[in-house]
Amino acid sequence: MSGPNPNPNPNPNPNPMEQENVQEIMIQAQRIQGEMDILQKDLEKRVYKMKSSDGNLEIKASGKKKILSVTFDESFVNEENREKIQELIKVTLNDLIKDMEGKISQEVAKITGDVSTEV
């Protein structure tokens, strides 16, 4: 009676070309990881900003996706505009986040090519 094969690899002598391909892939993966680490640090230092379509609101966020400031045009801020201000904040924040994600995706694509990753 024979037990399970202790060597699951059916080819005990790997092809030297296959080994080279694996080594190339590993080197490329290490290069990409190094570039992604550098990009991540760079992105964290960046400041993104978005103005509302009417120019009455500006929001700034860090590359860590934290809101740094919300600024209104002084002539716009009054009690009558309360609901409009709330809507402007929501829409402009969403636009800012979408813009940031697009820019970050472009930077990642420059490094990874066709490989899909999230930052």
Buried (B, 14 or more C-beta within 10 A) or exposed (E): EEEEEEEEEEEEEEEEEEEEEEEEEEEEEEEBEEBBEEBBEEBEEBEBBBBBEEEBBBBBBBBEBEEEEBEBEEEBEEEEBEEEBEEBBEBBBEBBBEBBEEBBBEBBEEBBEEEEEEB
